[in-house]
Amino acid sequence: MKSSLKPAIPLSQDLHANLSKLQEMLGDSPDIIIRLLDMQVTQDHYSLALMYIDGLAQSESIHKHLIQPLLNVKATESVSEQYCGIHEILQQTITVSELFEAKHELEVLSAILEGGTAILIDGFDEAFIACTTGWEKRAIEEPQTQTVIRGPKESFTEDIRTNLALLRRKIKSPDLRFESMKIGRLTRTEIIITYITGIVNEKVLNETRRRLSLIDTDSILESSYIEEFIEDKGYTPFPTLLNTERPDAAAAGILEGQLLILVDGTPFALMAPITFYKFLQSSEDYYQRYDIASFVRLLRYASFFVSMLLPSLYIAITTFHQEMLPTTLLISLAAQREGVPFPALVEAFLMEITFEVLREAGVRMPRVVGPAISIVGALVLGQAAVQAGLVSAAMVIVVSFTAISNFVTPAINLAVAARLIRFMLMMMAGLLGLFGILFGCMFILIHMCSIKSFGVPYMAPVSPLIPANLKDIFIRLPWRRLLTRPEGLSQNVYRQPPPAKTSKKK
């Protein structure tokens, strides 16, 4: 990974020169705090300066663990040499959890920008960095986008250290690994790759490291930046990485052999490699009985196809294939559409675009009025449009049920992909009827079979067919039957001991 940082310049032995240079590099910002101290030890006198950023470092911790101990330090006869003496004094006096040395200006600057406190000493060309990070952070709350009825109610936060602790609580294994790197020439955002050694696929791990190392950009502000940089090449509406804000879902993926990529500053972690079927699975599938979970999962598959195909089927049948409808229903639809001035395709586009606008307005408006506007807007506009003769009542029902079916999809990015595909299929249905829908579905299926996520086929284990991995795709078998992890994701296939072979008695 390339860096825009200048060559490392060593610190000077002049305290005031170091302070002036660091202040200049930070633009003489008003949030830079410098505290000068004098310390007398036996015959030696030391001039010190503490430098930190207000708001990133914890002032109370600095006063309690740095300033007070340094001011109260007593003379010691164990000090023999000047350098060893001040080094020993700082190590024995300062009571922060982490204290290390920095010899270059950029090291000191980077530590200060991360919330540390730099201790500069006159006459020494080294600085000591104390860990005093203490900025404000959001408490652990219930997930906002991936809610469940039964299951843990905690979610990731914007603080990456809190997220690591949440994972440690789920997976209490020494094989859990965290690999840290910084990406972004200006933001220097911390990225952590999480996996379990002995389970993760080493080829996928090495490929992830390679893709992350090739990122060269100014800023990383959210995990979506990383997602677009490292996803497999190709233009597709389908997501090839799964994002989650649930620690339990992240831990489950890690235990199956997947990688988790945590990004500082966002509660959404990335999981890879991923297949299409994972986007239609929910954490609650594994907290309910297997028969109930299987039924709900099949319902999600049906809702996903309804959200893509229902408007296009209505357009195709009412425009080209009226003979497929029962006579009573055909007469009812014809009566409804008698005063509608638009063809079914234009009518469907108007209703779908109107609903998308209402959906976006409900999301962007303040939470107090957002739901009210979306619900009232849909009711009022739908009823008014029918009474005005702009659309038929059947079209309102089709669009409404399509939208409700779209909300059933657990992964928002897959639901958005279904919304985009819906418009394409509506165009195909308006031009060629059911043959256009069939052609569009074949094109989508071929495209999905060509996608890969970090080398893993997107449609696996159906294409290519891996029978051993079908136990947890369309339905979920009982836990006692889920003996193995998905093939291709893990080195250690067995999650439960294989059944012992019993010899037949003669």
Secondary structure, 3 states (H helix, E strand, C coil): CCCCCCCCCECCCCHHHHHHHHHHHCCCCCCEEEEEEEEEECCEEEEEEEEEEECCECHHHHHHHHHHHHHCCCCCCCCCCHHHHHHHHHHHHCCCCCEEEECEHHHHHHHHHCCCEEEEECCCCCEEEECCECCCCCCCCCCCCCCCCCCCCCCCCCCHHHHHHHHHHHCCCCCEEEEEEEECCCCCEEEEEEEECCCECHHHHHHHHHHHHCCCCCCCCCHHHHHHHHCCCCCCCCCCCEEECCHHHHHHHHHCCCEEEEECCCCCEEEECCCHHHHHCCHHHHCCCHHHHHHHHHHHHHHHHHHHHHHHHHHHHHHCCHHHCCHHHHHHHHHHCCCCCCCHHHHHHHHHHHHHHHHHHHHHCCCCCHHHHHHHHHHHHHHHHHHHCCCCHHHHHHHHHHHHHHHCCCCHHHHHHHHHHHHHHHHHHHHHCHHHHHHHHHHHHHHHHHCEECCEECCCCCCCCCHHHCCECCCECCHHHCCECCCCCECCCECCCCCCCCCCCC
